[in-house]
């Protein structure tokens, strides 16, 4: 999953910035800069190109990479690479008619799939709420606000330059998002994984139209 994200991210950044930030660089530096930015969006948060001058396409790609984040056990934030892999596997399995997700000739436990979807929902809801609140308190463009919030959630450290100019309320929201990005997903996974509710009854099933 990490290799897939690095390669796809590098290619998309390369395409987006070919006539932008990478325009005046030689070919080997174009490739290296694209690769570096793809890696750093899920790790340390360093940048070798001007973040404030990036195209909306590049910023959007970085938002996705930062939202997924690092791998489990690391100090990085995000929903984690394994969560993204399980979600992808579940969607692929269900679309192909299989009732059990599979990866590399191994079946994925149902509880892992449920926790992954719960984690995705909580993360998306948190990002959406903070972005909406920043729309109220700040006057920055949509993509810049979204980038700052997801960067905080992923504990990445990248910025389009608007953070120092945020209001006190905006800075507090970003700080809370950083805290949740580091502690929240891990805490949620532990709570969901350890708390088992014993059921003594079940309601009748109801067929609901999907899509």
N, C-alpha and C positions, 0 to 999 in steps of 0.2 A: 504493500500500500504506500509506503514511504517513497519507494522508487517510482511508482506510478505518479504520485503527486508532484515529485520533483521534475520529472520529464514533461508531463503535461503542463505544469505551471511555467516551466522555462520556455516551452514552445509558444504558449499563448502570450507571455510577456514579450518574447522576441517579435512575434507578429504584430502585437499592439504598438510596440515602441520602435519598430524598424525605421519609420520615418519621423520618429519623435526623439526621445532621449538617446537612442542608439544610433541616430543618423550619422554622426560625425566620427563614430568609432570604427576601427578596422574590424574585419570579420571575426577574428578570434576573440577580440574584446567584446563584441556584441554577444557572442555565444556565452562567454564567461560571465558577463554582467547579468544576462538573463538567467543563467543557471544559479548565480549567487543570490539574486533576488527571490528566486523560487524557493531556495533552501532557507533563507533567512526569515521569510514570512512565517515559518513554523518553528523558529528556534530563537536566535539571539536578537533579531530586530535591527541589525546593522543595515546600512544602505550605501551603495556605491554610485547611485544616480540620484538626481534631484527628485525627491518625492513630491514636492509641491507642483512640479511640471509634468507629472505623469498623466497619461490619458485616462479617461473614465474606464476604458476597457481594462487597462492594466490594474487600476485600483479595484475594479470589481473582481478580477481574478485573484488578487491578493486578499480581498475580503473572504473569499471562499476558502483559500488556503489557511488563513488565520483562524477562521471559524472551526475548521477541522483540527488544526493545531498539531501538537507533538504526539509522541507515542506514550503509552502508559508507563508509569514509573519515572518519568522525567519531570523536570521542574516547569515544563511548558504547560500552557493552558489549552483551551479549546475542548471539543468533544472527544478528541483523541482519534488516532488513525484506525485503531481496532474497531471503534464504534462505527466509523464510516464504512469500513470493510464489511461489518455485519449487516448494516443497513442495505448496502449494495447487494450483498449475497441474498438477503431476504427478498428484496424486490425482484431480483433475477429469478430466484427459485419459484416465487409465486406466479410470475408472468409465464414461466415455462411449465406450470402445472404441478410442481413439486410441493409437497406439504411441509418439507423440512429443508431449511437452508443448508447449503453445503459449500465448503471451501477446502481446496487441496485434499480431496477425498476424505474429508472429515465432516461430520454433521455438527451443526451449531445448536446448542441447547436452547429450548424455548425461552427459558428465563433470561438468557443473554440477549436474545432478540427483543424481549419485552423491556429490559433495562435500557437497551440502546435507543428504542423508540421513545421511552420516557425521558431519557437524557436529552435527546434531540428536541423534544417538545419544550422542555424547561429552558434549554439554552436559547431556542428561537424566541420564546415568549419573553425572556429577560432582555434579549437584544432589542426586540421590538418595543418594549415598554420604555427602555432607556433612550432609544432613538426618538421616540415620540416626545418624551419629556424634553429632550435637547432641542427639538423643533420649536418648542414653546419658549425656551430660555435663550436660544442662540439664533443668529442670523446667517449662519454658514450654509453652503450648498449641501444638498442631500447626500451626495457621495462622500463628501468630506466628513460629515457627521457619522454616517454609517461606518466609514473606515476607522475613525477614532474609537467608536464603541466596540467594534469587533476586535480591534487591536488591543484594547484594554481587556476584553474577555479572553483573548488568547494569550495575554501577558507577553505580547510580542515586543512592544517598544517602538514600533514604527509610527510615524505621524506625518500628516500632510501640512503641519505647521499651525493648526488652529488651536491646539491645546493651551498654549500660553495666553491666548486671547479669549478663552472661555470665561463666562461669569463664574462667581464663586459656587453657585448652584451647579453649573455645568461641570466644574472641576470635581465637586463632591460626587456627582453621578459617575464620572469616569473612574474616580478612585474606588467607589463601591463596585463598579463593574470589574475592575482589576482584582479586587478581593474575591468576588464571586467566581471569576474565571480561574483563580488558583485553588480556591477551597470548595466552591459550590459543586462542580461536577463530581469530584472525588467523594465528597460527603454524600451527595445524592445517590451515587452508585452503591456506597456502603449501606445507606439506609434502605434502599430498595432491595438490596441483595440479602440483608440480614433479617429484615422484618417480614415474617411469614404470618399471614392471617388465616386461621383455621376456619373453614366454612362448614356449616352444618346444614345448609340448604342452598338451592340454586333456583333462580327465576327461570320461567320458560324462555326458550330462545325466540328471538324476533328477527326476521329477515329484513335487512335494511339495504336500500338501493345505494350502491357506491359508484361514483363517477357520473 
